[in-house]
Amino acid sequence: MIRATGARQAFLRQSSILSKRNLRIEDGSNRNMKTVWKITKWALIIVACLFILIQLKRPARTNPASDSSQAIEARAQIPMPVKDILDRSCRDCHSNNTEWPWYTNVAPLSWFITDHVNEGRQNLNMSEWGKLDRDRQDRKLRQICDQVDDNVMPLSSYTPMHPKAVLSDQDKKVLCEWTAAERARLSAAK
């Protein structure tokens, strides 16, 4: 009996020590969770403040004035199906007639889009087609066909927000046939 009582007391002492240890562990994990939550909260506040601050740096979203007599429509023979494809899939980045949607006001997206439009205009600006010499027009026409055929254009980053810009195989065929005809017309005019 004495042994059982001694064993029982030893068991009770041991379980008391274990439960105190568990309380300390739980207190420690609660403190850790509070610390993690506090750090997360401050990180979110800092990110929100940075997001608000970057809105102050706005790129110039421009549509430069252009002479309509220099536009591709005035200088090339463009059938209506081709004009529709160019308007739907190319104009926003490759002309001075960009339609700037609301999300182009939100940085850093505005920086990305404005950069793409400026780069697109630099590579091919249909509003300034007449300023290119015939050889350069010929090269640009060939590049139009090559890039739509290789699925380089329109950019894959553009089409999710502009699903109508995606070119079907028929659209590509129409564009490439037109570029070939226009190149032949340019060669004949030399």
C-alpha positions as CSV (number, residue, x, y, z in Angstrom):
1,M,0.0,0.0,0.0
2,I,2.8,2.4,0.9
3,R,4.5,1.7,-2.4
4,A,1.3,2.3,-4.3
5,T,0.8,5.6,-2.6
6,G,4.4,6.6,-3.2
7,A,4.1,5.6,-6.9
8,R,0.9,7.5,-7.0
9,Q,2.5,10.6,-5.5
10,A,5.4,10.3,-7.9
11,F,2.9,10.0,-10.8
12,L,1.0,13.1,-9.6
13,R,4.3,15.1,-9.3
14,Q,5.4,14.0,-12.7
15,S,2.0,14.9,-14.4
16,S,2.1,18.2,-12.5
17,I,5.5,19.0,-13.9
18,L,4.4,18.0,-17.5
19,S,1.3,20.2,-17.3
20,K,3.3,23.2,-16.2
21,R,5.7,22.5,-19.1
22,N,2.8,22.4,-21.5
23,L,1.4,25.6,-20.1
24,R,4.8,27.3,-20.7
25,I,4.9,25.9,-24.3
26,E,1.4,27.1,-25.0
27,D,2.3,30.5,-23.5
28,G,5.4,30.6,-25.7
29,S,3.5,29.6,-28.9
30,N,0.8,32.3,-28.1
31,R,3.5,34.9,-27.8
32,N,5.1,33.6,-31.1
33,M,1.7,33.9,-32.8
34,K,1.2,37.4,-31.5
35,T,4.6,38.4,-32.7
36,V,4.0,36.8,-36.2
37,W,0.6,38.6,-36.4
38,K,2.2,41.9,-35.4
39,I,5.0,41.6,-38.0
40,T,2.4,40.6,-40.7
41,K,0.2,43.5,-39.8
42,W,3.1,46.0,-40.1
43,A,4.3,44.4,-43.3
44,L,0.8,44.8,-44.8
45,I,0.7,48.5,-43.7
46,I,4.1,49.1,-45.3
47,V,3.1,47.4,-48.5
48,A,-0.2,49.5,-48.7
49,C,1.8,52.7,-48.0
50,L,4.3,51.8,-50.8
51,F,1.4,51.1,-53.2
52,I,-0.1,54.5,-52.4
53,L,3.3,56.2,-52.9
54,I,4.0,54.6,-56.2
55,Q,0.7,56.0,-57.5
56,L,2.4,59.4,-57.5
57,K,4.8,58.4,-60.3
58,R,2.6,58.4,-63.4
59,P,3.9,57.8,-66.9
60,A,2.7,60.0,-69.7
61,R,-0.1,58.2,-71.4
62,T,-0.2,60.1,-74.7
63,N,-1.8,60.0,-78.0
64,P,0.5,62.3,-80.0
65,A,-1.2,64.5,-82.7
66,S,-0.6,63.0,-86.1
67,D,-1.2,64.0,-89.7
68,S,-4.0,61.7,-91.1
69,S,-2.4,61.9,-94.5
70,Q,0.6,60.0,-93.1
71,A,-1.6,57.2,-91.6
72,I,-1.5,53.7,-93.2
73,E,-5.1,54.1,-94.3
74,A,-4.1,57.0,-96.5
75,R,-1.0,55.4,-97.9
76,A,-2.0,51.7,-98.4
77,Q,-4.9,49.9,-99.9
78,I,-6.6,48.3,-97.0
79,P,-9.7,46.2,-97.5
80,M,-12.3,46.4,-94.7
81,P,-11.6,42.9,-93.2
82,V,-7.9,43.9,-92.8
83,K,-8.9,47.3,-91.4
84,D,-11.1,45.5,-88.8
85,I,-8.2,43.2,-87.8
86,L,-5.8,46.1,-87.5
87,D,-8.3,48.1,-85.4
88,R,-9.1,45.2,-83.2
89,S,-5.6,43.7,-82.6
90,C,-3.0,46.3,-83.5
91,R,-4.1,49.9,-83.1
92,D,-3.8,50.3,-79.3
93,C,0.0,49.7,-79.4
94,H,0.9,50.6,-82.9
95,S,-0.7,53.9,-83.6
96,N,-1.3,57.3,-82.0
97,N,-4.9,56.3,-81.3
98,T,-4.4,54.2,-78.2
99,E,-7.5,53.6,-76.0
100,W,-6.2,53.8,-72.4
101,P,-8.4,51.7,-70.2
102,W,-8.9,52.6,-66.5
103,Y,-6.2,50.1,-65.2
104,T,-3.6,52.1,-67.1
105,N,-4.0,54.6,-64.2
106,V,-2.8,52.1,-61.6
107,A,1.0,51.8,-61.0
108,P,3.0,49.6,-61.5
109,L,0.7,48.3,-64.2
110,S,0.6,51.7,-65.8
111,W,4.4,51.7,-66.2
112,F,4.3,48.3,-67.9
113,I,1.5,49.2,-70.3
114,T,2.9,52.6,-71.2
115,D,6.3,51.1,-71.9
116,H,4.7,48.5,-74.2
117,V,2.8,51.1,-76.1
118,N,5.8,53.4,-76.5
119,E,7.9,50.4,-77.7
120,G,5.1,49.3,-80.1
121,R,4.9,52.8,-81.6
122,Q,8.7,52.9,-81.9
123,N,8.7,49.6,-83.8
124,L,5.7,50.3,-86.0
125,N,3.5,53.3,-85.9
126,M,0.6,53.0,-88.3
127,S,-0.3,56.7,-87.7
128,E,3.1,57.6,-89.3
129,W,3.3,55.0,-92.1
130,G,3.9,57.7,-94.7
131,K,7.1,58.8,-93.1
132,L,8.7,55.4,-93.9
133,D,10.5,55.0,-97.2
134,R,9.2,52.2,-99.5
135,D,11.9,49.7,-98.5
136,R,11.1,50.1,-94.9
137,Q,7.4,49.8,-95.6
138,D,8.1,46.6,-97.4
139,R,10.1,45.3,-94.5
140,K,7.4,46.3,-92.0
141,L,4.7,44.5,-94.1
142,R,6.8,41.4,-94.2
143,Q,7.4,41.6,-90.4
144,I,3.6,42.0,-89.8
145,C,3.0,38.7,-91.5
146,D,5.9,37.0,-89.9
147,Q,5.0,38.1,-86.4
148,V,1.3,37.2,-86.6
149,D,2.2,33.9,-88.2
150,D,4.7,33.1,-85.4
151,N,2.1,34.2,-82.7
152,V,4.5,36.9,-81.5
153,M,1.8,39.6,-82.1
154,P,-0.5,40.5,-80.5
155,L,1.5,40.1,-77.3
156,S,0.4,37.3,-75.0
157,S,0.4,39.9,-72.2
158,Y,-2.2,42.0,-74.1
159,T,-4.7,39.4,-75.1
160,P,-6.0,38.4,-71.6
161,M,-7.5,41.8,-71.1
162,H,-8.4,42.2,-74.8
163,P,-9.7,38.8,-75.9
164,K,-11.1,40.2,-79.2
165,A,-7.5,41.0,-80.2
166,V,-6.6,37.3,-80.5
167,L,-6.1,36.4,-84.1
168,S,-7.7,33.3,-85.6
169,D,-6.0,31.3,-88.3
170,Q,-8.3,33.0,-90.8
171,D,-7.3,36.5,-89.5
172,K,-3.6,35.6,-89.9
173,K,-4.3,34.4,-93.5
174,V,-6.2,37.6,-94.4
175,L,-3.4,39.7,-92.9
176,C,-0.6,37.8,-94.7
177,E,-2.4,37.9,-98.0
178,W,-2.9,41.6,-97.7
179,T,0.8,42.2,-96.7
180,A,1.9,40.2,-99.8
181,A,-0.5,42.1,-102.1
182,E,0.6,45.5,-100.6
183,R,4.3,44.5,-101.0
184,A,3.7,43.6,-104.6
185,R,1.9,47.0,-105.1
186,L,4.9,48.8,-103.5
187,S,7.3,46.9,-105.8
188,A,5.3,47.8,-108.9
189,A,5.3,51.5,-107.9
190,K,9.1,51.7,-107.7
